[in-house]
Amino acid sequence: MLKKRNICEYLPLHVVIPFVASLAIGFVSVKAATVVLRPGLLPSQVRVWQKELPSDIRLEGETLAIDLVSLRDLPVSVKILDMSALEIKGTTLENSSYMGRYLFSDGEIPPFALFATEVEEVLLPSGVTAIGEGAFAETPLKRIVFPASLVSVGARAFYLCDMLEEADLSLCSVTAIPEQGFYGCSSLRNIAFPPCVTSLGKEALMKSGVLKLDLSGVSETGDYACASMDNLEEVTLRAGIRLGEGAFFGDGRLGIMAGMPSGSAPLSLALNGIVELGGEIGGEIIGEGAYAGLAAERISLHPSVREVREHAFRNAVNLKTVDVRKLGNAVPGCSPLAFSGVETRNVVLEVAAGEKEVWASAPVWKEFLVSEVSEVSEVTGVDVTIKIRMDSGGVLRINSNHAIDEVTVCRMDGIILAQARPGTQEYVSEPFSGEKIVVRVCFKSCKINRRLLMGKNKLKKFAEMREFKCVLQYPREELIKNGFPYRGSWNESVFGHVAPIVVELGCGKGEYTVGLAKSDETRNYIGVDIKGARMWSGARTVEEEEIGNAAFLRAEIENIDKFFVPGEVDELWITFPDPQMQKTRKRLTSTRFLNLYRNILRDGGIVNLKTDSPFLYEYTRRLVELNGFEVLMDTSDLYGSGLADPVSSIKTFYEQQWLSRGKKIKRLSFRLPHSGELLEPQADDIPKDDYHAMARFNG
């Protein structure tokens, strides 16, 4: 952290003594002050302002660069500093130095000139060429206009300017954004660079609030240059950019990245929300933790890759496909911990035709579902091109030059196997089985049907899901048209006996639903999740062990009231959901969802939250307290409090992972009444989790 230096270190004694004496003199507040300067006058004028306490200051005339150092002692009353009509002259110090320097150039704002002042708006002279180190650091600066004459910005120039909202450097000639240049500028939403900017220094934008970044002209970044940017959603990279360690580490909202770096430095893209990479992952070495916590379902490795190091893809729990076709038979070395936290036995490894045996016998890679990819078909319409392929594992991939509006996959007898509305130019399915399917691809202006021949699907579990009696899957189109047939009759039609119904929302692999059903045969349990592949494990257990009081529903939680009538459900479990720290409306314990739960729960029905997230736990506690709900259990350390009953002690796979990393499990249970308007609590002051719900990583 920067520390305010004693101005006495840098100014002559005759300037300091009058300032100290002036402290005993009375103060007269004025709103604005305009001063025409001449070299050497500014320090004494600052002492005058310390008595007059102006809010606005306009400087005209001419001043020496070194004189601007005295601005550090502006009174806290000064909020606006207009230097647009000021000319700054270079200085050569003969009998003293400032920060080890004797020479200052024309147009230079010297280091720490306004450091830690209370100035909120600054108008710079049109001839400013350089902004020195820490010049505006730790100020409440909200607005500053950068002149076209600016050619350099010093380290930490705007460090912790947490009120600064915009930085438009697009007309300047700056070639580098320096180390910690805009560090901690949490209100900064927009920043624009000139085409000549080629580098970002260490931690240059770290912890800033920028929403989008265009780095198409930047060739390299320093370590953690864009890390911990909580609002960053979209980045455009120059192809082949060299990223420093942790360059985009912890950018949880970052979902879109166009372009790819030339290498994969440690932690460079770890713990962010990227769901689709802008190209192949390259570099001879994919560094430790480089893509830890990646949210993408598919990655492709560049032919240059020769080694994948420890935890490179740790906890990339959404990963379904790794494409290594371009590597041919050049199998890179891979650490046994490279994919730690990933169930590689469920991840398809796409290899080039004829290379399956090589990869299937290679250490680590052999643990994947090694599959040779065969191109299936290409269809060209009037203005649409569709490329369709199916790998030997039954995964269907559709690419087009237009956004795909809808995809429907049917058996030859017309039974719908899958439906989706991608809204993008790519669709990737779960694996299918059978001899033939029909794929219907719809665009807003055309419809194209294409029959595909398929080989046997080696991943039988997805075929089994469609045969499991305990699993209910209804395409959205059928649900909208005909409704859910068992709505209001779950006990009679699905379970065959009457009992209180308990629903687990976001059941994942289904371990909790199965555990609940086994522990209490007097209730019927239903696990709900949209991810069908995750359910297979729990559903298989129910089928094999003939657990008669457990079932699974593949559905979106937002549509839960379409599957149950009011009062049909007695109790809800919400186990380890994404805390959605940035989006209240997506948070499963928000008032939006509680109102939805009121449509299916009996009056006073129980809601149970089990989570590892301190943020979600505290948010939900505030909501419960604000609305006066009856609390049945509240603990921030379930297993350390002695409150863990047999039901609470059921542990999912991911809960066991988090416990092994020292995470404390929290439980909050309360009754949800039907009456009264629900109030949303204040949550801005709740500390955010230092790890992410979809991509946990413990370095």
ZIDANOR-V369325 format. One record per residue. RES is the residue in one letter. NEAR is the number of other C-alpha atoms within 10 Angstrom. D_FIRST is the distance of its C-alpha to the first C-alpha in Angstrom with 2 decimals. Layout:
BEGIN
res=RES near=NEAR d_first=D_FIRST
res=RES near=NEAR d_first=D_FIRST
END
This chain:
BEGIN
res=M near=7 d_first=0.00
res=L near=13 d_first=3.77
res=K near=9 d_first=6.47
res=K near=13 d_first=9.89
res=R near=11 d_first=12.32
res=N near=9 d_first=15.82
res=I near=14 d_first=18.18
res=C near=11 d_first=20.88
res=E near=13 d_first=19.65
res=Y near=17 d_first=20.72
res=L near=18 d_first=23.62
res=P near=12 d_first=27.15
res=L near=10 d_first=28.28
res=H near=8 d_first=30.77
res=V near=14 d_first=28.08
res=V near=17 d_first=26.08
res=I near=11 d_first=29.11
res=P near=12 d_first=30.63
res=F near=17 d_first=27.36
res=V near=10 d_first=27.37
res=A near=10 d_first=31.06
res=S near=14 d_first=30.68
res=L near=12 d_first=28.88
res=A near=9 d_first=32.36
res=I near=9 d_first=33.91
res=G near=9 d_first=34.49
res=F near=14 d_first=32.66
res=V near=12 d_first=34.50
res=S near=13 d_first=32.88
res=V near=14 d_first=33.83
res=K near=12 d_first=33.05
res=A near=14 d_first=32.80
res=A near=15 d_first=32.91
res=T near=12 d_first=34.05
res=V near=13 d_first=33.90
res=V near=14 d_first=35.50
res=L near=17 d_first=33.50
res=R near=14 d_first=34.64
res=P near=16 d_first=32.67
res=G near=15 d_first=31.19
res=L near=15 d_first=31.80
res=L near=23 d_first=28.44
res=P near=21 d_first=26.82
res=S near=15 d_first=29.85
res=Q near=15 d_first=29.93
res=V near=19 d_first=26.44
res=R near=22 d_first=27.93
res=V near=18 d_first=30.78
res=W near=22 d_first=28.58
res=Q near=23 d_first=26.92
res=K near=18 d_first=30.46
res=E near=19 d_first=31.66
res=L near=21 d_first=28.65
res=P near=23 d_first=29.42
res=S near=19 d_first=28.00
res=D near=18 d_first=28.80
res=I near=19 d_first=28.76
res=R near=17 d_first=30.69
res=L near=20 d_first=30.52
res=E near=18 d_first=33.51
res=G near=14 d_first=35.02
res=E near=18 d_first=33.28
res=T near=22 d_first=30.22
res=L near=25 d_first=28.59
res=A near=24 d_first=25.27
res=I near=30 d_first=23.96
res=D near=21 d_first=25.18
res=L near=20 d_first=22.63
res=V near=23 d_first=19.88
res=S near=21 d_first=21.59
res=L near=18 d_first=20.69
res=R near=21 d_first=17.38
res=D near=19 d_first=19.71
res=L near=23 d_first=21.48
res=P near=21 d_first=22.59
res=V near=14 d_first=21.19
res=S near=19 d_first=24.61
res=V near=21 d_first=24.04
res=K near=20 d_first=23.55
res=I near=20 d_first=25.32
res=L near=19 d_first=25.13
res=D near=17 d_first=28.01
res=M near=18 d_first=28.02
res=S near=18 d_first=30.45
res=A near=17 d_first=33.23
res=L near=22 d_first=31.24
res=E near=22 d_first=31.78
res=I near=25 d_first=29.05
res=K near=17 d_first=30.55
res=G near=14 d_first=29.29
res=T near=18 d_first=28.83
res=T near=15 d_first=29.69
res=L near=12 d_first=28.50
res=E near=8 d_first=31.16
res=N near=7 d_first=30.38
res=S near=14 d_first=26.61
res=S near=15 d_first=23.61
res=Y near=17 d_first=20.31
res=M near=11 d_first=17.43
res=G near=8 d_first=20.31
res=R near=10 d_first=22.14
res=Y near=14 d_first=25.61
res=L near=14 d_first=26.52
res=F near=18 d_first=25.32
res=S near=17 d_first=27.34
res=D near=16 d_first=29.18
res=G near=23 d_first=27.30
res=E near=23 d_first=23.78
res=I near=29 d_first=20.95
res=P near=23 d_first=19.09
res=P near=24 d_first=15.39
res=F near=27 d_first=13.40
res=A near=25 d_first=16.83
res=L near=24 d_first=16.04
res=F near=26 d_first=12.34
res=A near=24 d_first=12.01
res=T near=23 d_first=15.81
res=E near=20 d_first=17.89
res=V near=24 d_first=19.68
res=E near=18 d_first=20.75
res=E near=19 d_first=23.07
res=V near=20 d_first=23.27
res=L near=17 d_first=26.34
res=L near=20 d_first=25.80
res=P near=22 d_first=28.73
res=S near=18 d_first=30.81
res=G near=18 d_first=30.40
res=V near=22 d_first=26.63
res=T near=24 d_first=26.11
res=A near=20 d_first=22.46
res=I near=24 d_first=19.13
res=G near=20 d_first=16.77
res=E near=24 d_first=13.19
res=G near=26 d_first=10.86
res=A near=25 d_first=14.22
res=F near=28 d_first=13.86
res=A near=29 d_first=10.17
res=E near=26 d_first=9.69
res=T near=21 d_first=13.48
res=P near=19 d_first=16.18
res=L near=25 d_first=17.80
res=K near=19 d_first=20.65
res=R near=17 d_first=22.77
res=I near=16 d_first=22.75
res=V near=16 d_first=25.62
res=F near=21 d_first=25.10
res=P near=21 d_first=28.16
res=A near=16 d_first=30.19
res=S near=17 d_first=29.67
res=L near=20 d_first=25.98
res=V near=15 d_first=25.72
res=S near=19 d_first=22.09
res=V near=23 d_first=18.55
res=G near=22 d_first=15.69
res=A near=24 d_first=12.56
res=R near=28 d_first=9.92
res=A near=28 d_first=12.77
res=F near=28 d_first=12.57
res=Y near=27 d_first=9.07
res=L near=27 d_first=9.40
res=C near=26 d_first=12.82
res=D near=23 d_first=14.25
res=M near=18 d_first=17.63
res=L near=26 d_first=18.42
res=E near=19 d_first=21.55
res=E near=18 d_first=22.83
res=A near=19 d_first=22.10
res=D near=15 d_first=25.41
res=L near=19 d_first=25.19
res=S near=17 d_first=28.64
res=L near=15 d_first=30.44
res=C near=20 d_first=28.04
res=S near=19 d_first=28.44
res=V near=22 d_first=24.93
res=T near=18 d_first=25.33
res=A near=22 d_first=21.85
res=I near=26 d_first=18.84
res=P near=24 d_first=15.99
res=E near=24 d_first=13.12
res=Q near=27 d_first=10.73
res=G near=28 d_first=13.08
res=F near=30 d_first=13.47
res=Y near=29 d_first=10.85
res=G near=25 d_first=11.17
res=C near=27 d_first=14.08
res=S near=22 d_first=16.04
res=S near=18 d_first=18.99
res=L near=23 d_first=19.52
res=R near=18 d_first=22.93
res=N near=16 d_first=24.35
res=I near=19 d_first=23.22
res=A near=15 d_first=25.93
res=F near=24 d_first=25.86
res=P near=16 d_first=28.60
res=P near=17 d_first=30.92
res=C near=14 d_first=29.63
res=V near=20 d_first=26.16
res=T near=19 d_first=26.57
res=S near=21 d_first=23.16
res=L near=28 d_first=19.83
res=G near=21 d_first=16.97
res=K near=24 d_first=14.78
res=E near=28 d_first=13.12
res=A near=30 d_first=14.48
res=L near=30 d_first=15.49
res=M near=28 d_first=13.92
res=K near=28 d_first=14.08
res=S near=29 d_first=15.83
res=G near=25 d_first=19.17
res=V near=25 d_first=21.52
res=L near=18 d_first=25.02
res=K near=18 d_first=26.65
res=L near=19 d_first=25.72
res=D near=15 d_first=28.23
res=L near=24 d_first=27.30
res=S near=18 d_first=30.93
res=G near=18 d_first=30.26
res=V near=22 d_first=27.23
res=S near=19 d_first=28.32
res=E near=21 d_first=25.19
res=T near=25 d_first=21.69
res=G near=20 d_first=18.85
res=D near=25 d_first=17.70
res=Y near=27 d_first=16.60
res=A near=33 d_first=16.95
res=C near=30 d_first=18.38
res=A near=30 d_first=17.48
res=S near=26 d_first=17.23
res=M near=27 d_first=18.70
res=D near=22 d_first=20.69
res=N near=21 d_first=23.01
res=L near=26 d_first=23.84
res=E near=20 d_first=27.62
res=E near=18 d_first=28.99
res=V near=20 d_first=28.18
res=T near=17 d_first=30.50
res=L near=21 d_first=30.00
res=R near=19 d_first=31.78
res=A near=18 d_first=34.29
res=G near=16 d_first=33.23
res=I near=21 d_first=29.52
res=R near=22 d_first=27.55
res=L near=27 d_first=24.75
res=G near=25 d_first=21.97
res=E near=25 d_first=21.25
res=G near=27 d_first=20.29
res=A near=31 d_first=20.58
res=F near=28 d_first=21.71
res=F near=26 d_first=20.85
res=G near=27 d_first=21.10
res=D near=25 d_first=22.32
res=G near=29 d_first=24.84
res=R near=21 d_first=26.67
res=L near=23 d_first=27.11
res=G near=18 d_first=30.89
res=I near=18 d_first=32.12
res=M near=18 d_first=31.38
res=A near=17 d_first=33.73
res=G near=19 d_first=33.91
res=M near=21 d_first=32.87
res=P near=22 d_first=30.84
res=S near=21 d_first=32.79
res=G near=22 d_first=31.28
res=S near=28 d_first=29.67
res=A near=24 d_first=26.47
res=P near=26 d_first=25.26
res=L near=30 d_first=23.85
res=S near=31 d_first=24.01
res=L near=30 d_first=25.83
res=A near=32 d_first=25.38
res=L near=35 d_first=25.27
res=N near=31 d_first=26.08
res=G near=23 d_first=29.19
res=I near=24 d_first=31.07
res=V near=18 d_first=34.75
res=E near=16 d_first=36.19
res=L near=20 d_first=34.88
res=G near=18 d_first=35.79
res=G near=16 d_first=37.72
res=E near=18 d_first=38.21
res=I near=21 d_first=35.60
res=G near=20 d_first=35.81
res=G near=22 d_first=34.81
res=E near=17 d_first=36.54
res=I near=21 d_first=34.04
res=I near=28 d_first=32.56
res=G near=23 d_first=29.50
res=E near=25 d_first=28.48
res=G near=31 d_first=27.46
res=A near=31 d_first=27.64
res=Y near=32 d_first=29.35
res=A near=33 d_first=28.81
res=G near=35 d_first=29.61
res=L near=31 d_first=31.22
res=A near=24 d_first=33.20
res=A near=20 d_first=35.81
res=E near=18 d_first=39.38
res=R near=18 d_first=40.35
res=I near=21 d_first=38.90
res=S near=19 d_first=40.63
res=L near=18 d_first=39.98
res=H near=19 d_first=40.41
res=P near=19 d_first=43.08
res=S near=17 d_first=40.46
res=V near=21 d_first=39.07
res=R near=17 d_first=40.11
res=E near=17 d_first=37.81
res=V near=25 d_first=35.99
res=R near=20 d_first=33.56
res=E near=21 d_first=32.50
res=H near=27 d_first=31.34
res=A near=31 d_first=31.39
res=F near=29 d_first=32.87
res=R near=27 d_first=32.04
res=N near=27 d_first=32.93
res=A near=27 d_first=34.10
res=V near=23 d_first=36.51
res=N near=18 d_first=37.95
res=L near=23 d_first=39.09
res=K near=22 d_first=42.83
res=T near=21 d_first=43.60
res=V near=20 d_first=42.48
res=D near=19 d_first=44.34
res=V near=23 d_first=44.95
res=R near=20 d_first=48.14
res=K near=16 d_first=46.97
res=L near=19 d_first=46.40
res=G near=16 d_first=50.13
res=N near=16 d_first=50.87
res=A near=16 d_first=47.79
res=V near=18 d_first=46.17
res=P near=20 d_first=42.57
res=G near=16 d_first=41.51
res=C near=20 d_first=39.72
res=S near=18 d_first=37.88
res=P near=14 d_first=39.47
res=L near=17 d_first=36.06
res=A near=25 d_first=35.37
res=F near=25 d_first=36.52
res=S near=19 d_first=35.60
res=G near=20 d_first=35.98
res=V near=19 d_first=38.30
res=E near=16 d_first=42.02
res=T near=21 d_first=43.17
res=R near=14 d_first=46.78
res=N near=15 d_first=46.39
res=V near=20 d_first=44.70
res=V near=23 d_first=47.06
res=L near=29 d_first=46.67
res=E near=26 d_first=48.40
res=V near=26 d_first=50.03
res=A near=19 d_first=52.35
res=A near=12 d_first=56.08
res=G near=11 d_first=57.64
res=E near=19 d_first=54.41
res=K near=19 d_first=54.29
res=E near=14 d_first=55.73
res=V near=16 d_first=53.16
res=W near=25 d_first=50.17
res=A near=18 d_first=51.95
res=S near=12 d_first=52.37
res=A near=14 d_first=48.88
res=P near=14 d_first=46.52
res=V near=17 d_first=44.08
res=W near=21 d_first=45.41
res=K near=17 d_first=48.71
res=E near=18 d_first=47.07
res=F near=19 d_first=46.70
res=L near=21 d_first=49.59
res=V near=24 d_first=50.64
res=S near=23 d_first=52.44
res=E near=20 d_first=54.11
res=V near=22 d_first=53.56
res=S near=14 d_first=56.58
res=E near=11 d_first=56.44
res=V near=15 d_first=58.73
res=S near=15 d_first=59.39
res=E near=14 d_first=58.44
res=V near=13 d_first=59.75
res=T near=11 d_first=59.77
res=G near=10 d_first=60.76
res=V near=6 d_first=61.27
res=D near=9 d_first=57.58
res=V near=15 d_first=56.00
res=T near=14 d_first=55.46
res=I near=20 d_first=54.83
res=K near=16 d_first=54.19
res=I near=20 d_first=54.93
res=R near=20 d_first=54.65
res=M near=24 d_first=55.12
res=D near=21 d_first=54.00
res=S near=21 d_first=56.14
res=G near=25 d_first=54.11
res=G near=24 d_first=55.18
res=V near=20 d_first=51.90
res=L near=21 d_first=52.73
res=R near=17 d_first=50.47
res=I near=20 d_first=51.23
res=N near=18 d_first=49.65
res=S near=19 d_first=50.69
res=N near=13 d_first=49.96
res=H near=16 d_first=49.84
res=A near=18 d_first=47.98
res=I near=22 d_first=50.10
res=D near=18 d_first=51.10
res=E near=18 d_first=52.81
res=V near=19 d_first=53.89
res=T near=17 d_first=56.74
res=V near=21 d_first=57.94
res=C near=18 d_first=61.45
res=R near=16 d_first=64.04
res=M near=13 d_first=67.33
res=D near=9 d_first=68.86
res=G near=10 d_first=66.32
res=I near=11 d_first=64.19
res=I near=16 d_first=60.57
res=L near=17 d_first=58.21
res=A near=18 d_first=54.98
res=Q near=18 d_first=53.78
res=A near=17 d_first=50.47
res=R near=14 d_first=49.10
res=P near=14 d_first=46.42
res=G near=13 d_first=45.77
res=T near=14 d_first=44.49
res=Q near=14 d_first=46.33
res=E near=17 d_first=46.26
res=Y near=19 d_first=47.69
res=V near=18 d_first=47.51
res=S near=16 d_first=49.76
res=E near=15 d_first=50.12
res=P near=20 d_first=52.94
res=F near=26 d_first=56.53
res=S near=21 d_first=59.82
res=G near=14 d_first=63.40
res=E near=13 d_first=65.60
res=K near=17 d_first=64.97
res=I near=22 d_first=62.61
res=V near=20 d_first=62.50
res=V near=21 d_first=59.26
res=R near=16 d_first=59.18
res=V near=21 d_first=56.44
res=C near=17 d_first=56.24
res=F near=15 d_first=54.73
res=K near=10 d_first=55.08
res=S near=8 d_first=57.89
res=C near=12 d_first=59.54
res=K near=12 d_first=60.29
res=I near=14 d_first=60.85
res=N near=12 d_first=62.37
res=R near=13 d_first=62.41
res=R near=14 d_first=64.03
res=L near=16 d_first=62.34
res=L near=12 d_first=64.00
res=M near=19 d_first=61.95
res=G near=15 d_first=62.35
res=K near=14 d_first=62.12
res=N near=19 d_first=58.69
res=K near=16 d_first=57.63
res=L near=17 d_first=55.01
res=K near=14 d_first=57.61
res=K near=17 d_first=55.22
res=F near=19 d_first=54.67
res=A near=16 d_first=58.43
res=E near=15 d_first=58.73
res=M near=20 d_first=56.34
res=R near=14 d_first=58.91
res=E near=11 d_first=61.64
res=F near=16 d_first=59.98
res=K near=14 d_first=61.76
res=C near=22 d_first=58.75
res=V near=25 d_first=56.60
res=L near=16 d_first=57.04
res=Q near=16 d_first=55.80
res=Y near=17 d_first=56.73
res=P near=15 d_first=55.85
res=R near=16 d_first=54.34
res=E near=10 d_first=57.33
res=E near=11 d_first=59.77
res=L near=14 d_first=57.71
res=I near=11 d_first=57.71
res=K near=8 d_first=61.37
res=N near=9 d_first=62.90
res=G near=14 d_first=60.31
res=F near=14 d_first=59.65
res=P near=11 d_first=63.07
res=Y near=14 d_first=61.98
res=R near=16 d_first=60.04
res=G near=17 d_first=61.50
res=S near=16 d_first=63.44
res=W near=23 d_first=60.95
res=N near=19 d_first=62.72
res=E near=12 d_first=66.16
res=S near=13 d_first=65.53
res=V near=18 d_first=62.71
res=F near=17 d_first=62.92
res=G near=12 d_first=66.59
res=H near=13 d_first=66.10
res=V near=14 d_first=64.64
res=A near=17 d_first=61.49
res=P near=13 d_first=58.22
res=I near=21 d_first=55.83
res=V near=24 d_first=52.21
res=V near=24 d_first=49.94
res=E near=23 d_first=46.77
res=L near=24 d_first=44.57
res=G near=23 d_first=42.71
res=C near=29 d_first=44.70
res=G near=27 d_first=43.51
res=K near=22 d_first=45.68
res=G near=28 d_first=47.68
res=E near=20 d_first=47.25
res=Y near=24 d_first=46.52
res=T near=30 d_first=49.49
res=V near=25 d_first=51.74
res=G near=19 d_first=50.50
res=L near=22 d_first=51.10
res=A near=22 d_first=54.56
res=K near=17 d_first=55.54
res=S near=12 d_first=54.44
res=D near=12 d_first=56.34
res=E near=14 d_first=59.53
res=T near=13 d_first=60.28
res=R near=19 d_first=57.78
res=N near=25 d_first=57.36
res=Y near=30 d_first=53.95
res=I near=25 d_first=52.69
res=G near=28 d_first=49.58
res=V near=26 d_first=48.25
res=D near=21 d_first=46.09
res=I near=17 d_first=46.28
res=K near=16 d_first=45.65
res=G near=21 d_first=49.15
res=A near=16 d_first=48.27
res=R near=14 d_first=46.11
res=M near=24 d_first=49.01
res=W near=21 d_first=51.42
res=S near=16 d_first=50.56
res=G near=23 d_first=51.15
res=A near=28 d_first=54.12
res=R near=18 d_first=55.76
res=T near=14 d_first=55.47
res=V near=25 d_first=57.12
res=E near=16 d_first=59.90
res=E near=9 d_first=60.55
res=E near=9 d_first=60.49
res=E near=11 d_first=62.28
res=I near=16 d_first=59.90
res=G near=18 d_first=61.74
res=N near=26 d_first=59.18
res=A near=30 d_first=56.30
res=A near=28 d_first=55.85
res=F near=28 d_first=53.21
res=L near=22 d_first=52.68
res=R near=19 d_first=50.93
res=A near=23 d_first=49.54
res=E near=14 d_first=46.52
res=I near=17 d_first=45.30
res=E near=13 d_first=45.35
res=N near=11 d_first=49.14
res=I near=18 d_first=49.75
res=D near=16 d_first=52.04
res=K near=16 d_first=54.40
res=F near=19 d_first=55.25
res=F near=19 d_first=55.85
res=V near=18 d_first=57.79
res=P near=15 d_first=56.47
res=G near=17 d_first=56.62
res=E near=20 d_first=57.35
res=V near=26 d_first=54.19
res=D near=19 d_first=53.69
res=E near=22 d_first=50.21
res=L near=22 d_first=47.13
res=W near=20 d_first=44.65
res=I near=18 d_first=41.31
res=T near=20 d_first=39.94
res=F near=22 d_first=36.44
res=P near=21 d_first=36.11
res=D near=18 d_first=33.22
res=P near=25 d_first=31.01
res=Q near=16 d_first=30.65
res=M near=23 d_first=27.30
res=Q near=14 d_first=27.43
res=K near=9 d_first=31.18
res=T near=15 d_first=32.78
res=R near=12 d_first=36.25
res=K near=15 d_first=36.12
res=R near=19 d_first=35.03
res=L near=23 d_first=38.17
res=T near=25 d_first=37.78
res=S near=21 d_first=37.19
res=T near=19 d_first=39.91
res=R near=17 d_first=41.14
res=F near=16 d_first=42.07
res=L near=17 d_first=43.26
res=N near=15 d_first=45.72
res=L near=16 d_first=46.85
res=Y near=26 d_first=47.35
res=R near=20 d_first=49.48
res=N near=19 d_first=51.93
res=I near=23 d_first=52.71
res=L near=28 d_first=52.03
res=R near=20 d_first=54.60
res=D near=17 d_first=53.74
res=G near=18 d_first=51.44
res=G near=19 d_first=50.82
res=I near=22 d_first=48.04
res=V near=24 d_first=44.70
res=N near=21 d_first=42.86
res=L near=23 d_first=39.28
res=K near=22 d_first=38.10
res=T near=24 d_first=34.58
res=D near=24 d_first=31.67
res=S near=25 d_first=29.22
res=P near=19 d_first=27.36
res=F near=19 d_first=26.80
res=L near=28 d_first=30.51
res=Y near=23 d_first=31.69
res=E near=17 d_first=29.78
res=Y near=22 d_first=30.79
res=T near=21 d_first=34.41
res=R near=19 d_first=34.47
res=R near=16 d_first=33.46
res=L near=21 d_first=36.13
res=V near=23 d_first=38.73
res=E near=12 d_first=38.02
res=L near=14 d_first=37.98
res=N near=16 d_first=41.33
res=G near=14 d_first=42.92
res=F near=16 d_first=43.89
res=E near=15 d_first=45.59
res=V near=16 d_first=43.29
res=L near=12 d_first=45.10
res=M near=13 d_first=42.28
res=D near=17 d_first=38.56
res=T near=18 d_first=36.49
res=S near=19 d_first=32.95
res=D near=16 d_first=34.19
res=L near=21 d_first=37.69
res=Y near=17 d_first=38.62
res=G near=11 d_first=37.02
res=S near=9 d_first=38.63
res=G near=9 d_first=42.23
res=L near=15 d_first=42.88
res=A near=15 d_first=43.35
res=D near=10 d_first=46.99
res=P near=10 d_first=48.82
res=V near=12 d_first=47.90
res=S near=15 d_first=44.15
res=S near=13 d_first=44.30
res=I near=17 d_first=45.41
res=K near=14 d_first=42.67
res=T near=19 d_first=42.18
res=F near=12 d_first=41.15
res=Y near=14 d_first=37.61
res=E near=19 d_first=37.30
res=Q near=12 d_first=38.27
res=Q near=14 d_first=35.62
res=W near=17 d_first=32.88
res=L near=14 d_first=34.29
res=S near=10 d_first=34.23
res=R near=13 d_first=30.47
res=G near=9 d_first=29.92
res=K near=16 d_first=29.77
res=K near=18 d_first=31.38
res=I near=21 d_first=34.16
res=K near=21 d_first=34.58
res=R near=22 d_first=37.87
res=L near=21 d_first=38.76
res=S near=21 d_first=42.41
res=F near=20 d_first=43.90
res=R near=19 d_first=47.00
res=L near=24 d_first=46.94
res=P near=18 d_first=49.56
res=H near=17 d_first=51.19
res=S near=9 d_first=51.20
res=G near=7 d_first=48.55
res=E near=9 d_first=45.98
res=L near=17 d_first=42.80
res=L near=13 d_first=39.55
res=E near=17 d_first=36.22
res=P near=17 d_first=33.36
res=Q near=11 d_first=29.95
res=A near=17 d_first=27.51
res=D near=10 d_first=24.44
res=D near=6 d_first=22.55
res=I near=13 d_first=23.59
res=P near=11 d_first=20.82
res=K near=17 d_first=21.67
res=D near=14 d_first=22.93
res=D near=15 d_first=20.77
res=Y near=16 d_first=23.96
res=H near=22 d_first=26.70
res=A near=19 d_first=30.19
res=M near=21 d_first=32.12
res=A near=23 d_first=30.22
res=R near=22 d_first=28.97
res=F near=23 d_first=27.16
res=N near=13 d_first=25.89
res=G near=10 d_first=24.28
END
